[in-house]
Amino acid sequence: MSSKNIDVTILESLNHLLSNHPHLLPAVYDMVHTQLGLPKDQLRWLTGQNRIPLVDIHQFDYDRQLGVEHDIRSKYQYDGDLAQIYANNKGCLVHKWHHYIPLYDRYFSAYRGKPIRFLEIGVSGGGSLQMWRKYFGEQAIIYGIDLNPECAKVNGIAGQVRIGSQTDTEFLASVVAEMGGVDIVLDDGSHHMDHIPVTLKALFPAVSVGGLYLIEDLHTAYWDTFGGGYRAPTNFFSNTLQDLVDDMHHWYHIDGQKLPEVSSFCPAIHVHDSIVVLEKQPLQRPSRSIIA
Ligand SMILES: C[S@@+](CC[C@H](N)C(=O)[O-])C[C@H]1O[C@@H](n2cnc3c(N)ncnc32)[C@H](O)[C@@H]1O
């Protein structure tokens, strides 16, 4: 059955049902897809479901009685102190997915106690800057940028805050210049598919060799409210990440590099649930030998 044949009242009823019970969304999609033959992505478009998250966010709740720190430690067998730093954050609001904490520590621990230059895109309540200050120490140069002028009120508490957009390349360059360069960038900003590559292309060249560039909350790549969608051409994973992987292997095909400003200095990309980590190092032409 094509979408044209579906009675609009059925769609309205489904829309109403999902408005009150968003957790039923995957089941309803599945039912409509398998039984009515309607592509899942069209249902959302037809029913105007863009207002409702594609997945029910409450399924990711943790056991509040056991607490945040317990959840992080027990799920990920994590024994570092970042779980305690995060869970005991006071004052300024911080919002992180629990599985990010061990990942941050895996990639950032070598930089602790050093005068590293750390830039987080997306300040919000300022709690993450507080967390980074406690984690990296007093020597770290910590900056956050945010589009929202309200974020200026947390300027100077744990780090420097500058107001501007992650798509404004002149603004980004001015912040990096003020920082005296940058060793780690963490993109926790708009999470919009149109913005992430713009920021990456502007900031990755500025990252020092040996540094890191992280993009988080990439589950948004699957949500059309962020310009993404499952296997959508705009999805970060099927678009920019695919280009970077192809570029990394450009020695072995004839299609050239799509993003040389990034890929010429990116020999390793780590993909985790919702986080991508790019290592900044020159991409070396591979050599081979046969040794008898
Ligand atoms: C997820 S919140 C950041 C959370 C914070 N890093 C934390 O861990 O608690 C995203 C922030 O990005 C900001 N933002 C949205 N679009 C932006 C843009 N184009 N440029 C810079 N910041 C943006 C929002 O104002 C918001 O404060």
The ligand as an SDF file (V2000), in Angstrom:
LIG
                    3D

 27 29  0  0  0  0  0  0  0  0999 V2000
   24.4370   20.5090   24.7080 C   0  0  0  0  0  0  0  0  0  0  0  0
   24.5760   22.1870   25.1820 S   0  0  0  0  0  0  0  0  0  0  0  0
   26.2050   22.2420   25.8350 C   0  0  0  0  0  0  0  0  0  0  0  0
   26.3040   21.4870   27.1070 C   0  0  0  0  0  0  0  0  0  0  0  0
   27.5870   21.6210   27.8650 C   0  0  0  0  0  0  0  0  0  0  0  0
   28.7650   21.4490   27.0380 N   0  0  0  0  0  0  0  0  0  0  0  0
   27.5470   20.5940   28.9660 C   0  0  0  0  0  0  0  0  0  0  0  0
   28.2540   19.5640   28.8190 O   0  0  0  0  0  0  0  0  0  0  0  0
   26.8170   20.7640   29.9200 O   0  0  0  0  0  0  0  0  0  0  0  0
   24.7020   22.9410   23.6250 C   0  0  0  0  0  0  0  0  0  0  0  0
   25.0250   24.4240   23.6410 C   0  0  0  0  0  0  0  0  0  0  0  0
   25.3770   24.7740   22.3220 O   0  0  0  0  0  0  0  0  0  0  0  0
   24.9360   26.0840   22.0860 C   0  0  0  0  0  0  0  0  0  0  0  0
   24.8300   26.3140   20.6530 N   0  0  0  0  0  0  0  0  0  0  0  0
   23.7840   26.0120   19.8230 C   0  0  0  0  0  0  0  0  0  0  0  0
   24.0700   26.3990   18.5770 N   0  0  0  0  0  0  0  0  0  0  0  0
   25.3130   26.9250   18.5920 C   0  0  0  0  0  0  0  0  0  0  0  0
   26.1580   27.5000   17.6060 C   0  0  0  0  0  0  0  0  0  0  0  0
   25.7870   27.6050   16.3340 N   0  0  0  0  0  0  0  0  0  0  0  0
   27.3760   27.9590   17.9890 N   0  0  0  0  0  0  0  0  0  0  0  0
   27.7710   27.8620   19.2670 C   0  0  0  0  0  0  0  0  0  0  0  0
   27.0100   27.3340   20.2580 N   0  0  0  0  0  0  0  0  0  0  0  0
   25.7930   26.8620   19.9170 C   0  0  0  0  0  0  0  0  0  0  0  0
   23.6170   26.1930   22.8270 C   0  0  0  0  0  0  0  0  0  0  0  0
   23.3470   27.5490   23.1430 O   0  0  0  0  0  0  0  0  0  0  0  0
   23.8810   25.3220   24.0540 C   0  0  0  0  0  0  0  0  0  0  0  0
   24.2530   26.1010   25.1690 O   0  0  0  0  0  0  0  0  0  0  0  0
  1  2  1  0
  2  3  1  0
  2 10  1  0
  3  4  1  0
  4  5  1  0
  5  6  1  0
  5  7  1  0
  7  8  2  0
  7  9  1  0
 10 11  1  0
 11 12  1  0
 11 26  1  0
 12 13  1  0
 13 14  1  0
 13 24  1  0
 14 15  1  0
 14 23  1  0
 15 16  2  0
 16 17  1  0
 17 18  1  0
 17 23  2  0
 18 19  1  0
 18 20  2  0
 20 21  1  0
 21 22  2  0
 22 23  1  0
 24 25  1  0
 24 26  1  0
 26 27  1  0
M  CHG  2   2   1   9  -1
M  END
$$$$
